[in-house]
């Protein structure tokens, strides 16, 4: 099987130089069963970074952190990033629905759990 490689970062695939082609190139290089895997590689670290940053920022300010609140905020922000990625065409609306579901679950847990 021949692999498509990203030879020059400024000129991708069909000669265009935009961000979408640069991000889509790894997903199209290998036609796997789950083509949106590379977008998850982008979204999961965004979620983790936002969750840990908000947790430790809250812990530094008031002395204790609320992990469920941090996960809810991270889910909301990741869903917003996913919405932008959906509008650009990087992820499908099914992936956006999963992100929204994760956000709702963490939001409900945050509202139910009292610390």
C-alpha positions in Angstrom: 0.0 0.0 0.0 1.4 3.4 -0.9 1.4 6.1 1.7 0.6 9.7 0.9 3.1 11.9 2.8 3.1 15.5 3.7 6.2 16.6 1.9 6.0 20.4 2.3 3.9 21.9 5.0 3.2 25.0 2.9 1.8 23.0 -0.1 -0.5 20.2 0.7 -2.1 17.7 -1.6 -3.7 19.6 -4.4 -1.5 22.7 -4.2 -3.6 24.5 -1.6 -1.9 26.0 1.4 -4.8 26.3 3.9 -5.1 24.8 7.4 -7.9 22.4 6.6 -5.7 20.5 4.0 -2.8 20.4 6.4 -5.0 18.8 9.2 -6.9 16.5 6.8 -3.7 15.2 5.2 -2.8 12.7 8.0 -6.4 11.4 8.1 -6.4 10.7 4.3 -2.8 9.3 4.3 -4.1 6.0 5.8 -7.7 5.0 5.0 -8.5 3.4 8.3 -11.8 2.3 9.7 -11.9 5.4 11.9 -10.8 8.4 9.8 -11.5 11.0 12.5 -8.9 9.4 14.8 -6.4 12.2 14.0 -9.0 14.9 15.1 -9.4 13.0 18.3 -5.6 13.3 18.7 -6.2 17.0 18.6 -9.3 17.2 20.7 -8.3 15.0 23.6 -5.2 17.0 24.6 -7.3 20.2 24.4 -9.7 18.6 26.8 -7.0 17.4 29.2 -5.1 20.7 29.1 -8.2 22.8 29.9 -9.4 20.4 32.6 -6.1 20.3 34.4 -5.5 24.0 34.0 -8.9 25.0 35.4 -8.6 22.5 38.3 -5.1 23.7 39.4 -6.1 27.4 38.9 -9.1 27.0 41.2 -7.0 25.1 43.7 -4.4 27.9 43.8 -7.1 30.5 44.2 -9.4 29.0 46.9 -7.3 26.2 48.3 -9.3 23.3 46.8 -10.3 22.3 43.3 -13.5 21.0 41.9 -12.7 18.2 39.5 -16.3 17.9 38.2 -16.5 21.6 37.5 -13.2 21.5 35.7 -14.3 18.6 33.6 -17.6 20.4 32.7 -15.7 23.5 31.7 -13.3 21.4 29.6 -16.1 19.6 27.9 -17.8 22.9 27.1 -14.7 24.4 25.6 -13.8 21.2 23.7 -17.4 21.2 22.3 -16.9 24.8 21.1 -13.6 23.8 19.4 -15.4 20.8 17.9 -18.2 23.1 16.6 -15.6 25.2 14.8 -14.0 22.1 13.4 -17.4 20.9 12.2 -18.0 24.2 10.5 -14.6 24.0 8.8 -15.3 20.3 7.8 -12.7 18.5 9.9 -15.1 16.4 11.9 -18.5 15.1 11.3 -21.7 16.1 13.1 -21.7 12.6 14.7 -18.4 13.4 16.4 -19.9 16.8 17.5 -22.8 14.9 19.0 -20.5 12.7 21.0 -18.6 15.8 22.3 -21.9 17.4 23.3 -23.0 14.3 25.1 -19.7 14.2 27.1 -20.3 17.9 28.0 -23.8 17.2 29.1 -22.8 14.2 31.2 -20.0 16.2 33.0 -22.4 19.1 33.5 -25.0 16.9 35.1 -22.5 15.3 37.3 -21.2 18.7 38.3 -24.7 19.8 39.2 -25.5 16.6 41.2 -22.3 16.2 43.2 -22.0 18.6 46.1 -18.5 19.0 47.4 
